[in-house]
Amino acid sequence: MSDSAGSGESGGVTGAGQDAEADNEPPHQAPPLPDGERLEVAETSDEGVPTSAKRPRISEEEQELEQLDKPVKMQETPAQAGLLQKDPASPAQREPLQCGDNGGVGEEVPVSVGGEEECRQNGDGGLDAPLGGEVKPEEEHDSIRSADSPSEGQRLGLDFTQNPQMLTGSWTEYSNVPENYLKGCKWAPDGSCILTNSADNVLRLYNLPPEIYSYNWDMLPEMSPVLRMAEGDTIYDYCWYPKMSSLDADTCFLASSSRDNPVHVWDAFYGEVRASFRPYNHLDELTAAHSLCFSPDGTQLYCGFDKTVRVFYTERPGRDCEERPTVVKKQGQSGIISCFGFSPCQSVYACGSYSRCAGLYSCQDGTLLALLPTRHHGGLTHLLFSPDGNYLYTGGRKDPEILCWDLREPGKVVFSLKRNVATNQRIYFDLDLSGRYLLSGNTEGVVSVWDTLTAPPDANEELLQPQLRFQAHWDCTNGVSIHPFMPLLATSSGQRQFPWPGESEGDSASEDEGGEAVMSPPEVRQDNALSLWWAGPLGPAPEGDPEPPLVQPADTD
C-alpha cells in the first residue's frame, strides 16, 4: 500500500502527460508548462521511501511572502516571523507537506469566543495535542484570535463583491479513469495542502502551489497530487486530524472509511496506513462507518452507524470503542448517522442522519440533549456549527434548502438558503472563519455565496438571497472548502452520469432503416476537476489593459 500510494501508481492513475482539453471543456485550463519543465511529484529516496514534494527556491519564496502580506493583510506573529528565518536545510523546511513558509502554515489559528477556543468543523481545534506536537506557550498565545475582532475579515481578505478568479486546478488527473468524478475536497487544518476524494476510491493530496504567494498567476501549472492513498472500496467519508501541522510529522494524518473495510488512519507524509480502527456489529462482523469526525482536541474519533455512534480513542487503535446508541427504548434519532459537527464553545456535538433529522448530544456520555424537528425533504448529508456556537446549518440530499437553526431556541429555523440539489449526492457547504459567508455549490455547477449578516435578527424562516452566484464548473459542484486563513477557495466537481436510453443498445436498436439515430443523447458536460479560486484583493495590476473576468455572474431570481 505504501509503495503504490507514495509512488503515484495506486488505482492505476497517473498525474500528467495527458491532454484533458475537450470540445466542451470549460475555458479555465491553466497555461501549459514551458518546454522541458514537468510537474513536481513525490520524490523517492535511495531507500525507496517516497518523501513527497518540497517547494524549491526557498529564498525566493520568502521574498514572495513579504509581497503577499500586504494585500492579504495577515497579522504576522513573532512565532511566524521566526518561522520565516529557518535554515532551508532544517527538518521543518524538508517536511513533505510543508508547502514553504507561508506566514502561518503549520500554526493553528483557533478563535477565542467568550473566553473559549473555537474549533472549526473543517479543521481548527483546541490547544491540546495528544499525539505529539506539544503546543508551546508562546505558540498558544500567538494562535488565539478573537472572532469579534474587526480585523478578522481583513485578515482573511475575503472579497465577494466580485467573482472569484480561477487560479489553477487538476483535471487531467481525473481523466484517466472513465467517469472518475470527485466527491469533495477539504483543506488541511494548517492550510498547506488539500485532500480530495473521487469515484476511483483514491484520496489525493495536493500541495498549495508556491506561485500563489507571489501573484504569478500567469505561470501557474496544472496541479498534480503528491500523494495517492487507495482504499479498497467506495469511500464513505474522510477527515483530517484537527491538530494537523506540517511542521510536526506526528500530527500529519487523516482518517477514511470505506465499504467492508475498517477505518484507516493514513500518514499524510508517505501515504501509508498508520493505524486501523475496527468496528464490529452485534454479530461480531466487521462493519464500515458511514461518517467520521475527530473531536476538536483530536483525542477521539467519532464514527456513525445505523442508530449508533462509536467513539474510538485516537491513541488506542484496534476494536475497543465506546458505543452510544441514538435510539433508546424506541425513542431518539433513527437512521444511519451520516454526518457530524462539534460545537466550538460547548461540549456538544450534532449528528445528522438519513432519517432527515439532526440531534444534539453531550460529548461526555452521548446523552441526547435535543432532537431537531424533521424539516428536510431528504436525508442529511452535511452540517456545520457557526463559530459562535449559536447556530447550526444543515443540508440534505435531494433537498434544495440549507436550514439555519437557532440552538438557543432548539427547533427554531432562523432562515433558509436555497440551492439546487437534484440527486442523492453529498454536496458540501462551508463557512468562513468569521461565520459571515456561507458557500455552497449545486447540481448545475453554480456556487452561491450568502452573507449571513444580512439576515434580519428576528427573521422567522425567511429565505435569504445569495450575495453572489458564479459558474464554477459545467458539472455538479459537490465540494466547496474555504482556506483557513487565506482568501482561497477550493471546489470539486462531477457526478455519476447515467447512459441515455439507446446508448448501450446495438446498432440495430439505435438506428432506423435509413441509418439515422432514433434517439440521440442530450449534451452531457462532464467536468471532473479540482479548482482553486482567489476570493481576495488582487495584486498589483499588470501593464496594459486588464483581462476580462474569468466567469460571469449567474442571473439571480
C-alpha positions as a Python dict, from the first residue, in 0.01 Angstrom:
ca = {
    (1, 'M'): (0, 0, 0),
    (2, 'S'): (273, 242, 94),
    (3, 'D'): (483, 189, -219),
    (4, 'S'): (194, 226, -459),
    (5, 'A'): (44, 517, -272),
    (6, 'G'): (366, 707, -242),
    (7, 'S'): (486, 646, -596),
    (8, 'G'): (161, 753, -756),
    (9, 'E'): (74, 414, -907),
    (10, 'S'): (-223, 327, -684),
    (11, 'G'): (-550, 287, -862),
    (12, 'G'): (-375, 291, -1199),
    (13, 'V'): (-385, 671, -1205),
    (14, 'T'): (-110, 895, -1331),
    (15, 'G'): (-89, 1265, -1276),
    (16, 'A'): (32, 1424, -1600),
    (17, 'G'): (104, 1368, -1964),
    (18, 'Q'): (-249, 1362, -2099),
    (19, 'D'): (-448, 1641, -2254),
    (20, 'A'): (-787, 1681, -2089),
    (21, 'E'): (-899, 1957, -2324),
    (22, 'A'): (-1226, 1863, -2494),
    (23, 'D'): (-1477, 2041, -2709),
    (24, 'N'): (-1694, 2111, -2410),
    (25, 'E'): (-1416, 2168, -2158),
    (26, 'P'): (-1469, 2488, -1959),
    (27, 'P'): (-1226, 2765, -2054),
    (28, 'H'): (-1033, 2758, -1730),
    (29, 'Q'): (-734, 2538, -1803),
    (30, 'A'): (-408, 2662, -1660),
    (31, 'P'): (-136, 2778, -1901),
    (32, 'P'): (79, 2494, -2038),
    (33, 'L'): (415, 2422, -1885),
    (34, 'P'): (727, 2558, -2056),
    (35, 'D'): (926, 2318, -2271),
    (36, 'G'): (1140, 2084, -2072),
    (37, 'E'): (963, 2151, -1746),
    (38, 'R'): (746, 1892, -1576),
    (39, 'L'): (515, 1885, -1281),
    (40, 'E'): (670, 1809, -947),
    (41, 'V'): (560, 1481, -793),
    (42, 'A'): (661, 1285, -487),
    (43, 'E'): (1034, 1217, -478),
    (44, 'T'): (1181, 886, -377),
    (45, 'S'): (1486, 847, -159),
    (46, 'D'): (1763, 592, -210),
    (47, 'E'): (1583, 354, 21),
    (48, 'G'): (1271, 364, -197),
    (49, 'V'): (1065, 562, 56),
    (50, 'P'): (869, 846, -101),
    (51, 'T'): (949, 1179, 57),
    (52, 'S'): (667, 1372, -112),
    (53, 'A'): (711, 1708, -279),
    (54, 'K'): (912, 2001, -148),
    (55, 'R'): (894, 2358, -258),
    (56, 'P'): (1206, 2473, -442),
    (57, 'R'): (1372, 2812, -423),
    (58, 'I'): (1316, 2874, -54),
    (59, 'S'): (1490, 3210, -60),
    (60, 'E'): (1274, 3338, -347),
    (61, 'E'): (956, 3230, -174),
    (62, 'E'): (1047, 3413, 143),
    (63, 'Q'): (1063, 3728, -66),
    (64, 'E'): (728, 3641, -220),
    (65, 'L'): (574, 3611, 124),
    (66, 'E'): (666, 3970, 201),
    (67, 'Q'): (471, 4079, -107),
    (68, 'L'): (168, 3873, -4),
    (69, 'D'): (146, 4008, 350),
    (70, 'K'): (17, 4347, 240),
    (71, 'P'): (-275, 4253, 11),
    (72, 'V'): (-394, 3963, 227),
    (73, 'K'): (-350, 4176, 542),
    (74, 'M'): (-242, 3886, 757),
    (75, 'Q'): (-108, 3961, 1102),
    (76, 'E'): (241, 3823, 1141),
    (77, 'T'): (306, 3695, 1489),
    (78, 'P'): (653, 3666, 1646),
    (79, 'A'): (632, 3291, 1604),
    (80, 'Q'): (559, 3330, 1234),
    (81, 'A'): (838, 3581, 1193),
    (82, 'G'): (1080, 3331, 1343),
    (83, 'L'): (946, 3064, 1110),
    (84, 'L'): (1050, 3266, 807),
    (85, 'Q'): (1411, 3269, 920),
    (86, 'K'): (1458, 2894, 943),
    (87, 'D'): (1753, 2734, 770),
    (88, 'P'): (1636, 2583, 438),
    (89, 'A'): (1811, 2263, 534),
    (90, 'S'): (1628, 2235, 866),
    (91, 'P'): (1384, 1944, 914),
    (92, 'A'): (1087, 2180, 923),
    (93, 'Q'): (1169, 2302, 572),
    (94, 'R'): (1213, 1949, 446),
    (95, 'E'): (874, 1823, 564),
    (96, 'P'): (686, 1667, 270),
    (97, 'L'): (365, 1853, 349),
    (98, 'Q'): (541, 2183, 408),
    (99, 'C'): (445, 2400, 115),
    (100, 'G'): (708, 2654, 204),
    (101, 'D'): (682, 2913, 478),
    (102, 'N'): (361, 3097, 413),
    (103, 'G'): (339, 3311, 721),
    (104, 'G'): (129, 3073, 922),
    (105, 'V'): (126, 2728, 766),
    (106, 'G'): (174, 2475, 1039),
    (107, 'E'): (30, 2702, 1307),
    (108, 'E'): (-326, 2657, 1418),
    (109, 'V'): (-549, 2957, 1433),
    (110, 'P'): (-827, 2887, 1682),
    (111, 'V'): (-1059, 3173, 1758),
    (112, 'S'): (-1148, 3285, 2107),
    (113, 'V'): (-1521, 3321, 2160),
    (114, 'G'): (-1636, 3424, 2504),
    (115, 'G'): (-1314, 3301, 2660),
    (116, 'E'): (-1327, 2958, 2497),
    (117, 'E'): (-1132, 2836, 2196),
    (118, 'E'): (-1321, 2784, 1875),
    (119, 'C'): (-1296, 2455, 1690),
    (120, 'R'): (-1398, 2479, 1327),
    (121, 'Q'): (-1571, 2180, 1172),
    (122, 'N'): (-1320, 2158, 888),
    (123, 'G'): (-1002, 2182, 1091),
    (124, 'D'): (-911, 2425, 1364),
    (125, 'G'): (-922, 2266, 1706),
    (126, 'G'): (-834, 2344, 2063),
    (127, 'L'): (-487, 2375, 2208),
    (128, 'D'): (-419, 2022, 2326),
    (129, 'A'): (-212, 1795, 2102),
    (130, 'P'): (-245, 1437, 2227),
    (131, 'L'): (-34, 1270, 1956),
    (132, 'G'): (290, 1456, 1991),
    (133, 'G'): (330, 1810, 1877),
    (134, 'E'): (312, 1965, 2223),
    (135, 'V'): (196, 2323, 2191),
    (136, 'K'): (442, 2573, 2326),
    (137, 'P'): (313, 2856, 2546),
    (138, 'E'): (422, 3125, 2303),
    (139, 'E'): (252, 2943, 2015),
    (140, 'E'): (-59, 2911, 2228),
    (141, 'H'): (-67, 3283, 2283),
    (142, 'D'): (6, 3371, 1922),
    (143, 'S'): (-254, 3134, 1781),
    (144, 'I'): (-551, 3268, 1975),
    (145, 'R'): (-751, 3525, 1784),
    (146, 'S'): (-1080, 3694, 1858),
    (147, 'A'): (-1380, 3621, 1639),
    (148, 'D'): (-1531, 3954, 1735),
    (149, 'S'): (-1221, 4146, 1633),
    (150, 'P'): (-1290, 4388, 1345),
    (151, 'S'): (-965, 4282, 1183),
    (152, 'E'): (-1082, 3921, 1140),
    (153, 'G'): (-1236, 3978, 799),
    (154, 'Q'): (-937, 4185, 694),
    (155, 'R'): (-700, 3908, 793),
    (156, 'L'): (-891, 3660, 580),
    (157, 'G'): (-917, 3912, 299),
    (158, 'L'): (-1234, 3757, 154),
    (159, 'D'): (-1399, 3981, -103),
    (160, 'F'): (-1726, 3865, -258),
    (161, 'T'): (-1817, 4194, -423),
    (162, 'Q'): (-1676, 4045, -742),
    (163, 'N'): (-1641, 3700, -891),
    (164, 'P'): (-1354, 3488, -756),
    (165, 'Q'): (-1069, 3444, -1002),
    (166, 'M'): (-979, 3099, -1125),
    (167, 'L'): (-612, 3023, -1048),
    (168, 'T'): (-539, 2662, -1131),
    (169, 'G'): (-668, 2314, -1071),
    (170, 'S'): (-638, 1948, -1153),
    (171, 'W'): (-841, 1784, -1429),
    (172, 'T'): (-601, 1559, -1627),
    (173, 'E'): (-560, 1354, -1310),
    (174, 'Y'): (-927, 1252, -1323),
    (175, 'S'): (-947, 1182, -1697),
    (176, 'N'): (-752, 855, -1687),
    (177, 'V'): (-1044, 656, -1548),
    (178, 'P'): (-1391, 684, -1707),
    (179, 'E'): (-1641, 884, -1501),
    (180, 'N'): (-1387, 949, -1228),
    (181, 'Y'): (-1588, 1228, -1073),
    (182, 'L'): (-1486, 1395, -749),
    (183, 'K'): (-1675, 1364, -421),
    (184, 'G'): (-1550, 1664, -227),
    (185, 'C'): (-1236, 1846, -117),
    (186, 'K'): (-1105, 1954, 223),
    (187, 'W'): (-825, 2191, 315),
    (188, 'A'): (-578, 2070, 575),
    (189, 'P'): (-621, 2244, 912),
    (190, 'D'): (-291, 2431, 861),
    (191, 'G'): (-378, 2528, 502),
    (192, 'S'): (-67, 2373, 350),
    (193, 'C'): (-242, 2120, 129),
    (194, 'I'): (-580, 1996, 14),
    (195, 'L'): (-735, 1650, 10),
    (196, 'T'): (-980, 1514, -248),
    (197, 'N'): (-1198, 1206, -278),
    (198, 'S'): (-1306, 1061, -613),
    (199, 'A'): (-1501, 776, -767),
    (200, 'D'): (-1191, 560, -819),
    (201, 'N'): (-1165, 526, -437),
    (202, 'V'): (-836, 716, -417),
    (203, 'L'): (-764, 1001, -178),
    (204, 'R'): (-530, 1254, -338),
    (205, 'L'): (-318, 1511, -162),
    (206, 'Y'): (-218, 1836, -335),
    (207, 'N'): (31, 2091, -212),
    (208, 'L'): (-62, 2457, -241),
    (209, 'P'): (119, 2594, -550),
    (210, 'P'): (406, 2826, -444),
    (211, 'E'): (328, 3077, -722),
    (212, 'I'): (6, 3176, -544),
    (213, 'Y'): (202, 3362, -278),
    (214, 'S'): (368, 3593, -533),
    (215, 'Y'): (69, 3667, -759),
    (216, 'N'): (248, 3499, -1051),
    (217, 'W'): (-82, 3353, -1162),
    (218, 'D'): (0, 3357, -1533),
    (219, 'M'): (266, 3091, -1473),
    (220, 'L'): (53, 2855, -1264),
    (221, 'P'): (80, 2497, -1394),
    (222, 'E'): (-188, 2237, -1356),
    (223, 'M'): (-174, 2081, -1011),
    (224, 'S'): (-58, 1725, -966),
    (225, 'P'): (-105, 1519, -648),
    (226, 'V'): (197, 1448, -432),
    (227, 'L'): (27, 1151, -264),
    (228, 'R'): (-235, 898, -363),
    (229, 'M'): (-396, 677, -99),
    (230, 'A'): (-610, 398, -246),
    (231, 'E'): (-894, 244, -47),
    (232, 'G'): (-1032, -98, -130),
    (233, 'D'): (-1390, 6, -200),
    (234, 'T'): (-1627, 304, -206),
    (235, 'I'): (-1509, 574, 35),
    (236, 'Y'): (-1792, 679, 264),
    (237, 'D'): (-1620, 962, 449),
    (238, 'Y'): (-1279, 1110, 531),
    (239, 'C'): (-1150, 1378, 766),
    (240, 'W'): (-830, 1549, 878),
    (241, 'Y'): (-681, 1522, 1223),
    (242, 'P'): (-777, 1867, 1361),
    (243, 'K'): (-434, 1934, 1517),
    (244, 'M'): (-252, 1863, 1192),
    (245, 'S'): (58, 2076, 1143),
    (246, 'S'): (305, 2020, 862),
    (247, 'L'): (583, 2125, 1100),
    (248, 'D'): (514, 1819, 1317),
    (249, 'A'): (516, 1485, 1136),
    (250, 'D'): (338, 1309, 1422),
    (251, 'T'): (25, 1517, 1369),
    (252, 'C'): (5, 1476, 991),
    (253, 'F'): (-257, 1211, 937),
    (254, 'L'): (-617, 1168, 826),
    (255, 'A'): (-888, 907, 861),
    (256, 'S'): (-1106, 744, 598),
    (257, 'S'): (-1383, 486, 595),
    (258, 'S'): (-1479, 264, 302),
    (259, 'R'): (-1722, -16, 237),
    (260, 'D'): (-1637, -352, 401),
    (261, 'N'): (-1317, -209, 547),
    (262, 'P'): (-1204, -83, 885),
    (263, 'V'): (-1140, 285, 944),
    (264, 'H'): (-790, 361, 818),
    (265, 'V'): (-560, 629, 951),
    (266, 'W'): (-327, 744, 673),
    (267, 'D'): (14, 901, 718),
    (268, 'A'): (-4, 1224, 522),
    (269, 'F'): (373, 1224, 459),
    (270, 'Y'): (416, 888, 289),
    (271, 'G'): (64, 764, 214),
    (272, 'E'): (97, 460, 439),
    (273, 'V'): (-171, 320, 669),
    (274, 'R'): (-58, 424, 1015),
    (275, 'A'): (-335, 254, 1216),
    (276, 'S'): (-679, 96, 1185),
    (277, 'F'): (-996, 114, 1391),
    (278, 'R'): (-1213, -196, 1352),
    (279, 'P'): (-1579, -154, 1442),
    (280, 'Y'): (-1781, -473, 1486),
    (281, 'N'): (-2156, -517, 1497),
    (282, 'H'): (-2367, -731, 1731),
    (283, 'L'): (-2284, -1039, 1523),
    (284, 'D'): (-1912, -974, 1567),
    (285, 'E'): (-1881, -889, 1199),
    (286, 'L'): (-1670, -603, 1070),
    (287, 'T'): (-1889, -311, 970),
    (288, 'A'): (-1798, 10, 792),
    (289, 'A'): (-1853, 357, 933),
    (290, 'H'): (-2075, 583, 723),
    (291, 'S'): (-1933, 905, 868),
    (292, 'L'): (-1621, 1019, 1052),
    (293, 'C'): (-1516, 1315, 1263),
    (294, 'F'): (-1237, 1376, 1511),
    (295, 'S'): (-1321, 1552, 1836),
    (296, 'P'): (-1187, 1911, 1847),
    (297, 'D'): (-891, 1812, 2064),
    (298, 'G'): (-816, 1513, 1841),
    (299, 'T'): (-825, 1256, 2120),
    (300, 'Q'): (-1137, 1077, 1992),
    (301, 'L'): (-1267, 960, 1658),
    (302, 'Y'): (-1647, 954, 1619),
    (303, 'C'): (-1792, 704, 1371),
    (304, 'G'): (-2152, 695, 1251),
    (305, 'F'): (-2354, 376, 1204),
    (306, 'D'): (-2718, 278, 1190),
    (307, 'K'): (-2875, 420, 1509),
    (308, 'T'): (-2533, 410, 1674),
    (309, 'V'): (-2225, 624, 1726),
    (310, 'R'): (-1900, 451, 1814),
    (311, 'V'): (-1622, 652, 1976),
    (312, 'F'): (-1261, 536, 1938),
    (313, 'Y'): (-966, 682, 2121),
    (314, 'T'): (-704, 808, 1878),
    (315, 'E'): (-413, 675, 2083),
    (316, 'R'): (-566, 325, 2105),
    (317, 'P'): (-619, 174, 1757),
    (318, 'G'): (-799, -157, 1740),
    (319, 'R'): (-1154, -266, 1815),
    (320, 'D'): (-1208, -117, 2161),
    (321, 'C'): (-1460, 162, 2146),
    (322, 'E'): (-1749, 323, 2328),
    (323, 'E'): (-2094, 255, 2185),
    (324, 'R'): (-2354, 529, 2201),
    (325, 'P'): (-2693, 425, 2066),
    (326, 'T'): (-2901, 711, 1929),
    (327, 'V'): (-3228, 521, 1981),
    (328, 'V'): (-3313, 409, 2335),
    (329, 'K'): (-3645, 237, 2408),
    (330, 'K'): (-3769, 332, 2061),
    (331, 'Q'): (-3705, 699, 2136),
    (332, 'G'): (-3435, 913, 1977),
    (333, 'Q'): (-3271, 964, 1640),
    (334, 'S'): (-3318, 677, 1399),
    (335, 'G'): (-3148, 608, 1069),
    (336, 'I'): (-2784, 594, 964),
    (337, 'I'): (-2571, 867, 1123),
    (338, 'S'): (-2441, 1040, 810),
    (339, 'C'): (-2254, 1348, 936),
    (340, 'F'): (-2107, 1507, 1250),
    (341, 'G'): (-2032, 1853, 1380),
    (342, 'F'): (-1881, 1980, 1705),
    (343, 'S'): (-1980, 2298, 1883),
    (344, 'P'): (-1688, 2543, 1912),
    (345, 'C'): (-1798, 2672, 2252),
    (346, 'Q'): (-1970, 2390, 2437),
    (347, 'S'): (-1914, 2022, 2494),
    (348, 'V'): (-2184, 1935, 2243),
    (349, 'Y'): (-2183, 1758, 1909),
    (350, 'A'): (-2450, 1728, 1642),
    (351, 'C'): (-2541, 1422, 1440),
    (352, 'G'): (-2727, 1424, 1110),
    (353, 'S'): (-2897, 1110, 988),
    (354, 'Y'): (-3065, 976, 679),
    (355, 'S'): (-3392, 987, 874),
    (356, 'R'): (-3397, 1360, 780),
    (357, 'C'): (-3333, 1498, 1129),
    (358, 'A'): (-3046, 1622, 1345),
    (359, 'G'): (-2976, 1564, 1712),
    (360, 'L'): (-2761, 1738, 1973),
    (361, 'Y'): (-2561, 1521, 2213),
    (362, 'S'): (-2331, 1562, 2511),
    (363, 'C'): (-1965, 1491, 2439),
    (364, 'Q'): (-1915, 1338, 2785),
    (365, 'D'): (-2153, 1043, 2762),
    (366, 'G'): (-2352, 1086, 2441),
    (367, 'T'): (-2674, 1187, 2616),
    (368, 'L'): (-2937, 1322, 2376),
    (369, 'L'): (-2988, 1690, 2458),
    (370, 'A'): (-3228, 1791, 2182),
    (371, 'L'): (-3378, 1642, 1869),
    (372, 'L'): (-3448, 1900, 1600),
    (373, 'P'): (-3774, 1872, 1408),
    (374, 'T'): (-3782, 1684, 1079),
    (375, 'R'): (-3787, 1967, 828),
    (376, 'H'): (-3566, 1837, 548),
    (377, 'H'): (-3706, 1653, 249),
    (378, 'G'): (-3408, 1419, 224),
    (379, 'G'): (-3151, 1259, 449),
    (380, 'L'): (-2893, 1495, 598),
    (381, 'T'): (-2554, 1489, 429),
    (382, 'H'): (-2371, 1780, 592),
    (383, 'L'): (-2394, 2013, 892),
    (384, 'L'): (-2187, 2294, 1040),
    (385, 'F'): (-2185, 2497, 1360),
    (386, 'S'): (-2141, 2873, 1340),
    (387, 'P'): (-1817, 2998, 1502),
    (388, 'D'): (-2008, 3144, 1797),
    (389, 'G'): (-2188, 2814, 1853),
    (390, 'N'): (-2535, 2971, 1844),
    (391, 'Y'): (-2644, 2839, 1506),
    (392, 'L'): (-2639, 2508, 1324),
    (393, 'Y'): (-2658, 2479, 945),
    (394, 'T'): (-2794, 2157, 796),
    (395, 'G'): (-2835, 2037, 438),
    (396, 'G'): (-2974, 1718, 286),
    (397, 'R'): (-2980, 1517, -34),
    (398, 'K'): (-3249, 1587, -292),
    (399, 'D'): (-3331, 1886, -74),
    (400, 'P'): (-3299, 2245, -203),
    (401, 'E'): (-3272, 2405, 141),
    (402, 'I'): (-2992, 2473, 385),
    (403, 'L'): (-3159, 2549, 717),
    (404, 'C'): (-3012, 2772, 989),
    (405, 'W'): (-3124, 2658, 1335),
    (406, 'D'): (-3105, 2880, 1643),
    (407, 'L'): (-2967, 2650, 1913),
    (408, 'R'): (-3070, 2893, 2187),
    (409, 'E'): (-3427, 2802, 2089),
    (410, 'P'): (-3393, 2443, 1961),
    (411, 'G'): (-3641, 2383, 1685),
    (412, 'K'): (-3648, 2740, 1555),
    (413, 'V'): (-3535, 2796, 1197),
    (414, 'V'): (-3393, 3147, 1162),
    (415, 'F'): (-3362, 3148, 783),
    (416, 'S'): (-3314, 2915, 490),
    (417, 'L'): (-3084, 2917, 188),
    (418, 'K'): (-3186, 2782, -149),
    (419, 'R'): (-2963, 2570, -371),
    (420, 'N'): (-3047, 2314, -636),
    (421, 'V'): (-2975, 1958, -519),
    (422, 'A'): (-3144, 1715, -757),
    (423, 'T'): (-2958, 1394, -666),
    (424, 'N'): (-2859, 1188, -362),
    (425, 'Q'): (-2501, 1307, -393),
    (426, 'R'): (-2344, 1468, -87),
    (427, 'I'): (-2297, 1837, -166),
    (428, 'Y'): (-2083, 2016, 90),
    (429, 'F'): (-2109, 2374, 208),
    (430, 'D'): (-1863, 2574, 416),
    (431, 'L'): (-1841, 2877, 645),
    (432, 'D'): (-1552, 3118, 662),
    (433, 'L'): (-1367, 3159, 991),
    (434, 'S'): (-1576, 3461, 1093),
    (435, 'G'): (-1903, 3282, 1020),
    (436, 'R'): (-2021, 3558, 790),
    (437, 'Y'): (-2004, 3392, 449),
    (438, 'L'): (-2160, 3056, 368),
    (439, 'L'): (-2075, 2895, 34),
    (440, 'S'): (-2233, 2601, -142),
    (441, 'G'): (-2235, 2452, -489),
    (442, 'N'): (-2530, 2290, -662),
    (443, 'T'): (-2616, 2029, -922),
    (444, 'E'): (-2566, 2275, -1211),
    (445, 'G'): (-2213, 2373, -1102),
    (446, 'V'): (-2309, 2717, -967),
    (447, 'V'): (-2153, 2833, -640),
    (448, 'S'): (-2367, 3064, -426),
    (449, 'V'): (-2231, 3296, -158),
    (450, 'W'): (-2462, 3411, 122),
    (451, 'D'): (-2384, 3691, 367),
    (452, 'T'): (-2543, 3568, 690),
    (453, 'L'): (-2509, 3914, 848),
    (454, 'T'): (-2775, 4045, 610),
    (455, 'A'): (-3039, 3821, 768),
    (456, 'P'): (-3287, 4014, 986),
    (457, 'P'): (-3220, 3949, 1355),
    (458, 'D'): (-3582, 3846, 1417),
    (459, 'A'): (-3624, 3653, 1095),
    (460, 'N'): (-3866, 3363, 1103),
    (461, 'E'): (-3772, 3109, 837),
    (462, 'E'): (-3710, 3387, 588),
    (463, 'L'): (-3542, 3293, 260),
    (464, 'L'): (-3202, 3462, 242),
    (465, 'Q'): (-3093, 3565, -107),
    (466, 'P'): (-2734, 3500, -217),
    (467, 'Q'): (-2494, 3791, -241),
    (468, 'L'): (-2308, 3634, -533),
    (469, 'R'): (-2352, 3342, -772),
    (470, 'F'): (-2092, 3228, -1023),
    (471, 'Q'): (-2048, 2931, -1254),
    (472, 'A'): (-1758, 2736, -1107),
    (473, 'H'): (-1794, 2417, -1315),
    (474, 'W'): (-2002, 2285, -1601),
    (475, 'D'): (-2100, 1982, -1397),
    (476, 'C'): (-2220, 1944, -1038),
    (477, 'T'): (-2010, 2139, -787),
    (478, 'N'): (-2019, 1896, -495),
    (479, 'G'): (-1736, 2030, -280),
    (480, 'V'): (-1653, 2379, -150),
    (481, 'S'): (-1379, 2442, 103),
    (482, 'I'): (-1251, 2779, 231),
    (483, 'H'): (-883, 2812, 317),
    (484, 'P'): (-823, 2851, 693),
    (485, 'F'): (-656, 3192, 670),
    (486, 'M'): (-610, 3295, 306),
    (487, 'P'): (-875, 3421, 61),
    (488, 'L'): (-865, 3096, -133),
    (489, 'L'): (-1149, 2865, -229),
    (490, 'A'): (-1127, 2506, -345),
    (491, 'T'): (-1411, 2347, -541),
    (492, 'S'): (-1458, 1995, -673),
    (493, 'S'): (-1698, 1881, -943),
    (494, 'G'): (-1854, 1583, -1113),
    (495, 'Q'): (-2134, 1335, -1067),
    (496, 'R'): (-2236, 992, -1186),
    (497, 'Q'): (-2358, 1006, -1546),
    (498, 'F'): (-2625, 755, -1638),
    (499, 'P'): (-2637, 634, -2002),
    (500, 'W'): (-2910, 777, -2216),
    (501, 'P'): (-3162, 518, -2347),
    (502, 'G'): (-3021, 375, -2668),
    (503, 'E'): (-2652, 432, -2587),
    (504, 'S'): (-2591, 75, -2473),
    (505, 'E'): (-2804, -84, -2743),
    (506, 'G'): (-2667, -235, -3061),
    (507, 'D'): (-2659, -66, -3399),
    (508, 'S'): (-2987, -228, -3500),
    (509, 'A'): (-3167, -93, -3196),
    (510, 'S'): (-3024, 255, -3210),
    (511, 'E'): (-3067, 318, -3581),
    (512, 'D'): (-3370, 306, -3802),
    (513, 'E'): (-3389, 164, -4154),
    (514, 'G'): (-3239, 475, -4309),
    (515, 'G'): (-2937, 461, -4083),
    (516, 'E'): (-3042, 763, -3878),
    (517, 'A'): (-3019, 752, -3500),
    (518, 'V'): (-3357, 700, -3341),
    (519, 'M'): (-3264, 874, -3016),
    (520, 'S'): (-2961, 1095, -2961),
    (521, 'P'): (-2843, 1164, -2605),
    (522, 'P'): (-2853, 1521, -2480),
    (523, 'E'): (-2528, 1709, -2445),
    (524, 'V'): (-2358, 1595, -2127),
    (525, 'R'): (-2098, 1829, -1987),
    (526, 'Q'): (-1865, 1619, -1779),
    (527, 'D'): (-1635, 1828, -1566),
    (528, 'N'): (-1438, 1621, -1317),
    (529, 'A'): (-1193, 1867, -1171),
    (530, 'L'): (-1046, 2030, -863),
    (531, 'S'): (-1022, 2409, -892),
    (532, 'L'): (-857, 2680, -683),
    (533, 'W'): (-1007, 3029, -673),
    (534, 'W'): (-876, 3360, -544),
    (535, 'A'): (-1151, 3540, -348),
    (536, 'G'): (-950, 3831, -212),
    (537, 'P'): (-795, 4159, -322),
    (538, 'L'): (-599, 4139, -643),
    (539, 'G'): (-229, 4206, -658),
    (540, 'P'): (-54, 4483, -849),
    (541, 'A'): (-230, 4549, -1179),
    (542, 'P'): (-35, 4417, -1481),
    (543, 'E'): (81, 4650, -1754),
    (544, 'G'): (-169, 4710, -2030),
    (545, 'D'): (-540, 4654, -2027),
    (546, 'P'): (-670, 4421, -1759),
    (547, 'E'): (-807, 4088, -1869),
    (548, 'P'): (-1185, 4035, -1861),
    (549, 'P'): (-1324, 3841, -1566),
    (550, 'L'): (-1299, 3467, -1598),
    (551, 'V'): (-1660, 3390, -1511),
    (552, 'Q'): (-1976, 3589, -1540),
    (553, 'P'): (-2228, 3616, -1255),
    (554, 'A'): (-2529, 3395, -1293),
    (555, 'D'): (-2871, 3552, -1323),
    (556, 'T'): (-3041, 3575, -988),
    (557, 'D'): (-3410, 3540, -948),
}
